[in-house]
Amino acid sequence: LLSPASPQASGPVPAAPQPAPSFAEVLRLVQSGQEPPGVRRPQASPTGDTPTASRLPPPAKPWEGRPLEPALTRGPQHGSAHR
């Protein structure tokens, strides 16, 4: 019988991830024109499509929104009144 931990039962064992390069190593690579390991470059480009109009109204400004709650506008309710 094969145990679940054996490589034959679960497929090849993945290699341990490489440790991240130090800042000095990355700097040396960039200065020499090389690309540091692990850099991903997205394949993004403009589509050329016509932009669509917004469907949501813009958010209300703080002074346009709902009125402030009474507790916030009147200050302390009880206690330390200045005399």
N, C-alpha and C positions, 0 to 999 in steps of 0.2 A: 504494500500500500504506500501511496505517496502522502506525505504530510503537507498541510496547507502552506507551510513555510518553505518548502523545497522549491528551487527555481524552476524545476520541470513542471510543477503543478500550477504555478502562478505566472509563468513566462519569465523573460529575462529580468534580472535584477537591475533597476536603474542605477546609473553611476551617481556617486555622491556629488552634490552641487559644488562648483568651484567657489572658494571664498571670494568675496568682493575685493577688487583691487584697492590698494590704498590711494589716497589723494595724490601722493607723489607719483605713483605708477600711472594714474590716469593723466596727470599733468604731462609726464614724459611722453606718453603715447600721443596726446593731442598736439604737443609741440613738435613731434616728429612726423605729424601728418597721418598717424594711424588712428583707427577707431577703437575705443576701449571695448572690452568684451561686454556682452549683454545689452548693447544699445539697440533699441528697436526703432525702426524707421517706418512710420505709418505710410501706407500707399494712399494718401489723400490728395485729391485734386478738385478744382472747381468743376461743377457739373454743367454750368452754362445755362441752367434752367432759369426761368423767370421767378423771382422771389414771390412768395405768397403773402397776402395781406394778413395782418394780425387779426385773430378772431376774438381775443379777450380785450376788455377795456383796460386802460392803464390803471395801475393801483392808485388809490386815493392818497393824496398828500396828508401828512399828519393833521393839518388844520382843516382839511376837507372831510375827514372821516367822521365817525360817531363822536358825540360830545364827550368830554372828559367825565370820568366818574366823580360824583360829589365828594368822596373822601379825598380825592387827589387835589381838588380845587380849593377846599376850605381849610386845609391844614389840620392840626391836631384837634380832636373833638373834646377831650377832657384833659384836665391836669395843668401842665406847666404853662399858664398864661403869663406873659411878661408884664410886670407892674412897674 
